[in-house]
């Protein structure tokens, strides 16, 4: 029996190495046309990172089911829960987007490089920088881009949605003119299945990347698994002007309630003014 276990472990290692080789080949093959298109200002360069993430998820055998619609007719702010670095590829595979990320992400292996290719806005979480960063975000949106915000401020174990930090919602608070120009949309990411079976609450924290887990060790663990099933719920946009705290609360309720629905097999897109979201 021992020899079969050893052979099984060797097979997993070999399979993981092959996946890693394909990932690096994918990056290399797409990087060259990306640089050429960007230097020549050919619009195709905006879509190349999305192609990388689509192929990356295919290599990892991560299957995504999208419930609802991600609005692309206007620039906008996409607000999502965050359980793993995999979320970056999940969302990037669905539409051409950039991210708002903490400054440390720029130093991450592979994903820091990809983030820079997608024109990620790296921010420092210092009160003294808040006004400057708010103006930067507003200018980026007015230029027609879609930005992803992970307002939990960190990643969770995937079983719950942490309370949203409201500071970055200030870009849209009480500003009806700006809201006419872009869309604020909440999105729920649910890690639903693993190797063809439903993912349990005890398994989800091992798939999520949170706490003091090391990035490269977690990437290796993900490479060793067979397949994942992910449900993404794109909720109805928040259409009215509110202050930042109300905006963050409405978005949190959409995302959090959506996670519960997805886990229970009843995933659906939620309106921002559902009765369960009423705020006194």
VOBA-1610 file (N, C-alpha, C; in pm, whole numbers, padded with zeros to 5 digits, always signed):
BEGIN
Unk+00081-00121+00000Unk+00000+00000+00000Unk+00085+00127+00000Unk+00201+00116+00068Unk+00287+00234+00077Unk+00334+00279-00060Unk+00369+00179-00144Unk+00421+00215-00276Unk+00315+00287-00360Unk+00187+00246-00345Unk+00080+00313-00420Unk+00064+00457-00372Unk+00079+00477-00241Unk+00069+00612-00186Unk+00182+00700-00237Unk+00303+00641-00242Unk+00420+00716-00292Unk+00400+00751-00440Unk+00353+00654-00519Unk+00330+00679-00661Unk+00221+00785-00681Unk+00119+00781-00596Unk+00011+00880-00605Unk+00065+01020-00576Unk+00150+01031-00474Unk+00208+01162-00439Unk+00299+01213-00550Unk+00376+01121-00610Unk+00464+01160-00720Unk+00382+01210-00839Unk+00270+01142-00867Unk+00183+01181-00978Unk+00127+01322-00955Unk+00089+01352-00831Unk+00037+01485-00798Unk+00144+01592-00819Unk+00267+01562-00775Unk+00378+01657-00791Unk+00406+01684-00939Unk+00412+01576-01018Unk+00439+01589-01161Unk+00329+01671-01229Unk+00204+01640-01194Unk+00090+01712-01251Unk+00095+01859-01215Unk+00132+01890-01091Unk+00142+02029-01046Unk+00252+02103-01120Unk+00365+02036-01142Unk+00476+02098-01215Unk+00436+02128-01359Unk+00365+02034-01422Unk+00319+02054-01559Unk+00224+02174-01567Unk+00133+02184-01471Unk+00042+02300-01467Unk+00121+02429-01454Unk+00221+02429-01367Unk+00301+02550-01346Unk+00376+02589-01473Unk+00426+02491-01545Unk+00497+02518-01672Unk+00401+02582-01773Unk+00279+02528-01781Unk+00179+02583-01874Unk+00141+02726-01836Unk+00134+02753-01707Unk+00102+02889-01661Unk+00209+02987-01705Unk+00335+02949-01687Unk+00445+03038-01726Unk+00451+03055-01878Unk+00422+02949-01952Unk+00417+02959-02098Unk+00305+03054-02141Unk+00192+03043-02075Unk+00078+03130-02103Unk+00116+03276-02082Unk+00182+03303-01971Unk+00225+03439-01940Unk+00323+03491-02045Unk+00420+03409-02082Unk+00523+03451-02177Unk+00463+03477-02316Unk+00374+03386-02360Unk+00316+03397-02494Unk+00230+03523-02507Unk+00154+03557-02402Unk+00065+03672-02409Unk+00134+03804-02375Unk+00248+03796-02305Unk+00317+03919-02264Unk+00371+03995-02385Unk+00423+03922-02482Unk+00483+03987-02600Unk+00379+04067-02680Unk+00264+04007-02719Unk+00163+04088-02790Unk+00107+04201-02704Unk+00104+04181-02572Unk+00055+04287-02483Unk+00146+04409-02494Unk+00278+04388-02487Unk+00373+04498-02494Unk+00366+04568-02630Unk+00358+04488-02737Unk+00351+04546-02873Unk+00225+04631-02888Unk+00111+04575-02847Unk-00016+04647-02862Unk-00018+04773-02776Unk+00042+04766-02659Unk+00041+04883-02572Unk+00131+04992-02627Unk+00246+04955-02677Unk+00338+05054-02734Unk+00277+05122-02856Unk+00202+05044-02934Unk+00139+05098-03056Unk-00001+05154-03028Unk-00040+05151-02901Unk-00172+05200-02858Unk-00286+05132-02933Unk-00272+04999-02949Unk-00378+04919-03009Unk-00469+04870-02897Unk-00599+04894-02910Unk-00692+04868-02802Unk-00694+04724-02752Unk-00646+04629-02834Unk-00647+04488-02795Unk-00572+04463-02664Unk-00474+04549-02631Unk-00393+04525-02511Unk-00479+04523-02384Unk-00593+04591-02386Unk-00680+04595-02269Unk-00743+04459-02239Unk-00758+04376-02345Unk-00822+04245-02329Unk-00723+04132-02303Unk-00596+04153-02331Unk-00498+04045-02318Unk-00487+03991-02175Unk-00485+04075-02070Unk-00483+04019-01934Unk-00602+03927-01908Unk-00719+03960-01963Unk-00837+03874-01943Unk-00816+03738-02007Unk-00751+03736-02126Unk-00723+03608-02189Unk-00627+03525-02104Unk-00529+03592-02042Unk-00437+03519-01954Unk-00514+03453-01841Unk-00602+03529-01776Unk-00676+03475-01661Unk-00771+03363-01702Unk-00831+03374-01821Unk-00919+03267-01871Unk-00839+03138-01888Unk-00721+03148-01949Unk-00638+03029-01970Unk-00584+02978-01836Unk-00545+03070-01748Unk-00495+03034-01615Unk-00598+02951-01539Unk-00723+02995-01540Unk-00829+02922-01470Unk-00855+02786-01536Unk-00840+02782-01669Unk-00858+02656-01742Unk-00749+02556-01700Unk-00627+02603-01687Unk-00516+02516-01647Unk-00541+02461-01505Unk-00592+02545-01418Unk-00619+02504-01281Unk-00750+02426-01268Unk-00823+02416-01379Unk-00953+02347-01381Unk-01051+02412-01284Unk-01056+02543-01287Unk-01150+02620-01206Unk-01266+02662-01296Unk-01384+02616-01263Unk-01503+02642-01344Unk-01588+02749-01277Unk-01633+02847-01355Unk-01708+02960-01301Unk-01850+02961-01357Unk-01945+02976-01267Unk-02084+02996-01308Unk-02124+03138-01270Unk-02158+03218-01370Unk-02197+03357-01345Unk-02349+03367-01337Unk-02397+03422-01225Unk-02539+03448-01205Unk-02559+03599-01211Unk-02648+03645-01299Unk-02665+03788-01317Unk-02577+03840-01428Unk-02564+03972-01433Unk-02491+04037-01542Unk-02396+04142-01487Unk-02272+04137-01534Unk-02176+04242-01500Unk-02194+04355-01602Unk-02228+04472-01553Unk-02259+04584-01642Unk-02130+04644-01699Unk-02124+04648-01832Unk-02005+04698-01900Unk-02035+04818-01989Unk-02160+04866-01987Unk-02196+04979-02075Unk-02143+05112-02022Unk-02104+05115-01894Unk-02046+05235-01834Unk-01924+05196-01752Unk-01834+05290-01727Unk-01727+05263-01631Unk-01791+05243-01494Unk-01718+05188-01401Unk-01783+05164-01272Unk-01692+05111-01165Unk-01753+05095-01048Unk-01687+05042-00930Unk-01751+04908-00898Unk-01674+04799-00905Unk-01722+04666-00870Unk-01675+04635-00728Unk-01770+04602-00641Unk-01741+04580-00500Unk-01761+04432-00469Unk-01657+04365-00420Unk-01664+04219-00403Unk-01606+04173-00270Unk-01655+04057-00224Unk-01589+03991-00111Unk-01457+03930-00160Unk-01373+03892-00065Unk-01236+03852-00101Unk-01190+03739-00010Unk-01168+03621-00071Unk-01125+03505+00007Unk-00989+03451-00036Unk-00941+03492-00154Unk-00816+03434-00206Unk-00763+03519-00321Unk-00634+03501-00349Unk-00576+03565-00467Unk-00645+03515-00595Unk-00708+03396-00587Unk-00778+03342-00704Unk-00892+03436-00747Unk-00946+03514-00651Unk-01053+03608-00684Unk-01012+03704-00795Unk-00884+03739-00798Unk-00834+03832-00900Unk-00852+03772-01039Unk-00817+03644-01053Unk-00834+03578-01183Unk-00981+03554-01215Unk-01060+03521-01113Unk-01203+03496-01134Unk-01270+03619-01194Unk-01251+03734-01131Unk-01315+03857-01179Unk-01254+03904-01311Unk-01122+03890-01324Unk-01054+03935-01446Unk-01094+03854-01568Unk-01139+03731-01546Unk-01179+03647-01659Unk-01317+03685-01713Unk-01392+03764-01636Unk-01530+03796-01673Unk-01543+03925-01753Unk-01451+04018-01733Unk-01457+04147-01803Unk-01322+04217-01791Unk-01299+04319-01872Unk-01175+04396-01864Unk-01184+04493-01746Unk-01100+04473-01645Unk-01107+04552-01524Unk-00968+04584-01471Unk-00964+04681-01382Unk-00844+04711-01303Unk-00884+04698-01156Unk-00784+04699-01069Unk-00811+04676-00928Unk-00762+04793-00842Unk-00827+04808-00727Unk-00775+04892-00620Unk-00716+04796-00518Unk-00588+04805-00493Unk-00522+04707-00406Unk-00425+04775-00309Unk-00401+04709-00199Unk-00303+04761-00104Unk-00165+04757-00169Unk-00079+04847-00127Unk+00051+04865-00193Unk+00137+04739-00189Unk+00116+04651-00089Unk+00198+04530-00078Unk+00178+04435-00195Unk+00060+04442-00259Unk+00029+04351-00371Unk+00129+04368-00485Unk+00181+04488-00502Unk+00277+04514-00610Unk+00401+04426-00600Unk+00429+04375-00479Unk+00549+04294-00457Unk+00520+04145-00463Unk+00395+04105-00482Unk+00363+03962-00487Unk+00424+03897-00612Unk+00474+03773-00597Unk+00522+03700-00715Unk+00407+03676-00814Unk+00430+03692-00939Unk+00336+03670-01049Unk+00218+03765-01046Unk+00141+03766-00936Unk+00018+03845-00932Unk+00045+03994-00918Unk+00154+04029-00855Unk+00193+04170-00853Unk+00225+04219-00993Unk+00294+04136-01070Unk+00327+04169-01209Unk+00200+04182-01293Unk+00108+04086-01277Unk-00017+04090-01352Unk-00101+04212-01314Unk-00099+04245-01185Unk-00175+04361-01138Unk-00127+04489-01207Unk+00004+04499-01224Unk+00059+04617-01291Unk+00018+04621-01438Unk+00009+04505-01501Unk-00034+04500-01641Unk-00179+04548-01655Unk-00259+04528-01548Unk-00400+04568-01552Unk-00422+04707-01495Unk-00315+04784-01484Unk-00325+04924-01436Unk-00389+04932-01298Unk-00350+04841-01209Unk-00401+04841-01072Unk-00359+04969-01001Unk-00451+05024-00923Unk-00421+05140-00839Unk-00378+05088-00702Unk-00252+05106-00669Unk-00199+05062-00540Unk-00212+05176-00440Unk-00276+05147-00327Unk-00302+05252-00229Unk-00235+05221-00096Unk-00203+05327-00023Unk-00152+05315+00113Unk-00265+05347+00209Unk-00283+05262+00308Unk-00393+05282+00402Unk-00351+05378+00513Unk-00337+05502+00473Unk-00302+05607+00568Unk-00403+05720+00555Unk-00456+05769+00667Unk-00556+05878+00662Unk-00507+05999+00584Unk-00377+06026+00591Unk-00322+06143+00523Unk-00332+06131+00370Unk-00345+06006+00322Unk-00352+05982+00177Unk-00496+05973+00125Unk-00593+05973+00215Unk-00731+05944+00178Unk-00785+06039+00070Unk-00769+06168+00088Unk-00824+06264-00008Unk-00758+06250-00144Unk-00627+06234-00145Unk-00553+06219-00272Unk-00599+06094-00345Unk-00617+05983-00272Unk-00658+05857-00333Unk-00802+05864-00383Unk-00887+05935-00310Unk-01026+05954-00353Unk-01029+06026-00488Unk-00951+06132-00503Unk-00947+06207-00629Unk-00889+06123-00743Unk-00790+06040-00711Unk-00730+05953-00812Unk-00832+05852-00864Unk-00907+05791-00772Unk-01010+05694-00811Unk-01116+05761-00897Unk-01159+05880-00858Unk-01261+05953-00932Unk-01214+05983-01075Unk-01088+06024-01089Unk-01033+06054-01222Unk-01024+05930-01309Unk-00988+05816-01248Unk-00978+05692-01323Unk-01115+05650-01375Unk-01216+05663-01289Unk-01352+05627-01330Unk-01403+05719-01442Unk-01373+05846-01429Unk-01418+05941-01531Unk-01348+05920-01665Unk-01235+05848-01664Unk-01166+05815-01788Unk-01224+05691-01855Unk-01324+05629-01790Unk-01395+05518-01853Unk-01355+05379-01807Unk-01283+05368-01697Unk-01238+05237-01652Unk-01332+05177-01548Unk-01323+05044-01532Unk-01395+04975-01426Unk-01293+04928-01323Unk-01317+04964-01198Unk-01226+04932-01088Unk-01291+04834-00991Unk-01213+04737-00944Unk-01260+04642-00844Unk-01207+04682-00708Unk-01299+04685-00611Unk-01264+04719-00474Unk-01299+04601-00384Unk-01203+04558-00301Unk-01228+04456-00199Unk-01238+04528-00063Unk-01357+04575-00026Unk-01368+04664+00089Unk-01359+04597+00226Unk-01344+04464+00229Unk-01320+04400+00359Unk-01183+04440+00414Unk-01095+04481+00324Unk-00962+04525+00367Unk-00863+04412+00385Unk-00910+04286+00378Unk-00826+04168+00388Unk-00905+04051+00331Unk-00846+03933+00327Unk-00919+03816+00278Unk-00977+03738+00396Unk-01087+03668+00371Unk-01155+03594+00477Unk-01138+03444+00453Unk-01203+03362+00538Unk-01195+03217+00522Unk-01292+03163+00418Unk-01366+03252+00352Unk-01457+03211+00246Unk-01595+03171+00292Unk-01613+03155+00424Unk-01744+03116+00477Unk-01830+03235+00518Unk-01774+03353+00518Unk-01847+03471+00562Unk-01791+03593+00491Unk-01863+03703+00500Unk-01818+03830+00443Unk-01791+03925+00559Unk-01668+03971+00570Unk-01632+04064+00676Unk-01698+04199+00650Unk-01717+04276+00754Unk-01776+04409+00739Unk-01691+04495+00646Unk-01757+04571+00559Unk-01688+04655+00463Unk-01638+04783+00529Unk-01519+04824+00490Unk-01465+04954+00532Unk-01522+05059+00436Unk-01578+05164+00489Unk-01654+05259+00407Unk-01569+05369+00344Unk-01443+05381+00383Unk-01364+05499+00342Unk-01357+05517+00191Unk-01333+05410+00115Unk-01316+05424-00029Unk-01449+05444-00103Unk-01561+05425-00034Unk-01691+05453-00095Unk-01716+05603-00104Unk-01632+05679-00039Unk-01651+05825-00039Unk-01642+05885-00179Unk-01581+05814-00273Unk-01571+05863-00410Unk-01708+05881-00474Unk-01808+05808-00422Unk-01941+05812-00484Unk-02048+05871-00394Unk-02014+05906-00271Unk-02119+05948-00179Unk-02179+06083-00219Unk-02312+06087-00213Unk-02388+06210-00236Unk-02344+06287-00361Unk-02313+06212-00467Unk-02264+06275-00590Unk-02344+06220-00708Unk-02463+06274-00728Unk-02552+06223-00832Unk-02495+06242-00972Unk-02422+06350-00993Unk-02363+06374-01126Unk-02263+06266-01161Unk-02179+06229-01062Unk-02080+06126-01086Unk-02146+05990-01105Unk-02252+05964-01028Unk-02320+05835-01038Unk-02392+05819-01172Unk-02430+05931-01235Unk-02488+05922-01368Unk-02385+05876-01470Unk-02258+05892-01436Unk-02151+05861-01530Unk-02098+05719-01518Unk-02123+05653-01405Unk-02072+05517-01389Unk-02162+05434-01298Unk-02130+05304-01290Unk-02212+05206-01219Unk-02139+05157-01094Unk-02213+05147-00983Unk-02160+05082-00863Unk-02231+04948-00851Unk-02155+04839-00859Unk-02216+04706-00860Unk-02147+04613-00761Unk-02227+04548-00677Unk-02175+04450-00581Unk-02170+04312-00645Unk-02067+04235-00611Unk-02047+04101-00666Unk-02012+04005-00552Unk-02074+03888-00553Unk-02045+03783-00456Unk-01965+03673-00521Unk-01855+03631-00457Unk-01777+03516-00502Unk-01794+03404-00399Unk-01842+03289-00445Unk-01863+03174-00355Unk-01785+03053-00404Unk-01698+02999-00320Unk-01626+02876-00350Unk-01720+02760-00317Unk-01776+02700-00421Unk-01890+02610-00404Unk-01855+02462-00407Unk-01762+02422-00497Unk-01735+02279-00512Unk-01587+02248-00528Unk-01550+02124-00497Unk-01411+02080-00513Unk-01411+01935-00561Unk-01338+01912-00669Unk-01327+01778-00728Unk-01464+01715-00755Unk-01558+01798-00800Unk-01690+01747-00838Unk-01787+01729-00724Unk-01746+01762-00601Unk-01832+01746-00484Unk-01856+01882-00417Unk-01967+01897-00344Unk-01989+02023-00272Unk-01877+02050-00172Unk-01836+02175-00163Unk-01730+02212-00070Unk-01790+02239+00068Unk-01736+02177+00170Unk-01789+02194+00305Unk-01730+02318+00371Unk-01792+02360+00480Unk-01742+02477+00555Unk-01603+02451+00610Unk-01572+02327+00641Unk-01439+02295+00694Unk-01333+02292+00585Unk-01373+02265+00459Unk-01278+02262+00347Unk-01248+02402+00295Unk-01348+02490+00299Unk-01335+02622+00236Unk-01216+02703+00290Unk-01189+02703+00422Unk-01074+02780+00472Unk-00939+02730+00420Unk-00933+02601+00378Unk-00808+02549+00323Unk-00787+02591+00178Unk-00897+02621+00109Unk-00889+02668-00029Unk-00866+02820-00032Unk-00928+02888+00063Unk-00910+03034+00072Unk-00767+03066+00115Unk-00726+03189+00083Unk-00592+03236+00121Unk-00610+03349+00221Unk-00587+03320+00347Unk-00615+03418+00451Unk-00520+03396+00568Unk-00529+03486+00666Unk-00441+03475+00782Unk-00296+03493+00741Unk-00209+03404+00792Unk-00065+03416+00765Unk-00016+03313+00663Unk-00108+03266+00577Unk-00067+03170+00473Unk+00032+03235+00377Unk+00131+03158+00334Unk+00229+03206+00236Unk+00174+03188+00095Unk+00194+03291+00012Unk+00135+03292-00122Unk+00182+03174-00207Unk+00313+03151-00215Unk+00366+03046-00301Unk+00326+02908-00253Unk+00322+02888-00120Unk+00277+02760-00066Unk+00130+02734-00101Unk+00051+02841-00093Unk-00092+02826-00125Unk-00112+02800-00273Unk-00033+02867-00358Unk-00039+02842-00502Unk-00008+02695-00532Unk+00093+02641-00465Unk+00130+02501-00487Unk+00016+02408-00445Unk-00050+02440-00333Unk-00164+02360-00288Unk-00277+02362-00390Unk-00304+02480-00446Unk-00410+02492-00546Unk-00376+02409-00671Unk-00248+02409-00710Unk-00205+02332-00826Unk-00229+02182-00806Unk-00225+02137-00681Unk-00234+01994-00653Unk-00378+01942-00652Unk-00475+02031-00648Unk-00615+01988-00647Unk-00662+01957-00789Unk-00774+01880-00796Unk-00827+01841-00927Unk-00906+01951-00994Unk-01012+01997-00928Unk-01098+02100-00989Unk-01173+02177-00881Unk-01220+02296-00920Unk-01300+02380-00832Unk-01421+02431-00908Unk-01529+02452-00834Unk-01647+02516-00891Unk-01672+02645-00814Unk-01684+02754-00887Unk-01703+02887-00827Unk-01833+02947-00879Unk-01911+03003-00788Unk-02031+03078-00828Unk-02003+03226-00808Unk-02026+03304-00913Unk-02014+03450-00905Unk-02152+03510-00927Unk-02198+03589-00830Unk-02328+03656-00844Unk-02304+03804-00869Unk-02349+03853-00983Unk-02342+03996-01014Unk-02476+04058-00976Unk-02478+04136-00871Unk-02603+04193-00820Unk-02644+04316-00901Unk-02767+04358-00884Unk-02815+04477-00953Unk-02740+04600-00902Unk-02705+04694-00990Unk-02630+04813-00948Unk-02704+04896-00844Unk-02627+04966-00763Unk-02682+05061-00665Unk-02704+05192-00740Unk-02829+05232-00757Unk-02862+05339-00851Unk-02880+05477-00789Unk-02895+05484-00659Unk-02921+05614-00598Unk-02800+05664-00520Unk-02799+05791-00493Unk-02687+05855-00424Unk-02708+05848-00273Unk-02608+05793-00202Unk-02612+05783-00057Unk-02478+05831-00002Unk-02470+05844+00131Unk-02338+05870+00189Unk-02260+05739+00192Unk-02129+05749+00217Unk-02041+05633+00201Unk-02076+05518+00295Unk-02124+05550+00415Unk-02156+05444+00511Unk-02279+05365+00468Unk-02378+05435+00413Unk-02497+05366+00363Unk-02462+05284+00239Unk-02380+05342+00150Unk-02336+05268+00030Unk-02265+05138+00069Unk-02174+05146+00164Unk-02097+05028+00204Unk-02188+04925+00271Unk-02287+04970+00346Unk-02380+04878+00412Unk-02468+04807+00312Unk-02521+04881+00213Unk-02605+04819+00110Unk-02523+04716+00031Unk-02403+04753-00010Unk-02318+04661-00086Unk-02284+04537-00004Unk-02255+04557+00126Unk-02223+04443+00213Unk-02341+04349+00224Unk-02462+04403+00237Unk-02580+04318+00249Unk-02605+04238+00122Unk-02584+04302+00006Unk-02600+04228-00119Unk-02499+04113-00127Unk-02374+04143-00098Unk-02267+04043-00110Unk-02284+03932-00006Unk-02310+03971+00118Unk-02321+03874+00226Unk-02442+03783+00210Unk-02557+03843+00180Unk-02677+03762+00161Unk-02662+03674+00037Unk-02596+03727-00065Unk-02571+03648-00185Unk-02485+03526-00157Unk-02387+03541-00067Unk-02301+03428-00031Unk-02383+03317+00035Unk-02472+03357+00126Unk-02558+03258+00190Unk-02647+03185+00091Unk-02703+03260-00005Unk-02787+03198-00107Unk-02707+03100-00194Unk-02586+03142-00233Unk-02503+03055-00319Unk-02463+02927-00246Unk-02430+02939-00118Unk-02391+02820-00042Unk-02507+02722-00027Unk-02629+02775-00022Unk-02746+02690-00004Unk-02806+02642-00136Unk-02739+02675-00248Unk-02786+02629-00377Unk-02898+02712-00436Unk-02916+02838-00386Unk-03024+02924-00434Unk-02970+03057-00487Unk-02857+03052-00553Unk-02790+03175-00598Unk-02879+03258-00688Unk-02888+03387-00659Unk-02961+03479-00746Unk-02907+03620-00727Unk-02926+03701-00832Unk-02883+03841-00828Unk-02984+03920-00745Unk-02934+04005-00655Unk-03019+04080-00564Unk-03023+04228-00600Unk-03140+04289-00584Unk-03153+04433-00604Unk-03097+04507-00483Unk-03054+04629-00505Unk-02996+04706-00395Unk-03103+04748-00294Unk-03229+04751-00338Unk-03337+04797-00250Unk-03431+04684-00210Unk-03377+04561-00203Unk-03457+04451-00151Unk-03507+04489-00011Unk-03622+04438+00026Unk-03679+04475+00156Unk-03587+04437+00271Unk-03512+04328+00253Unk-03422+04285+00360Unk-03304+04380+00376Unk-03283+04472+00279Unk-03173+04567+00287Unk-03216+04703+00341Unk-03342+04717+00378Unk-03390+04847+00423Unk-03309+04897+00542Unk-03271+05025+00535Unk-03190+05085+00640Unk-03270+05195+00706Unk-03277+05188+00835Unk-03353+05290+00909Unk-03283+05423+00901
//
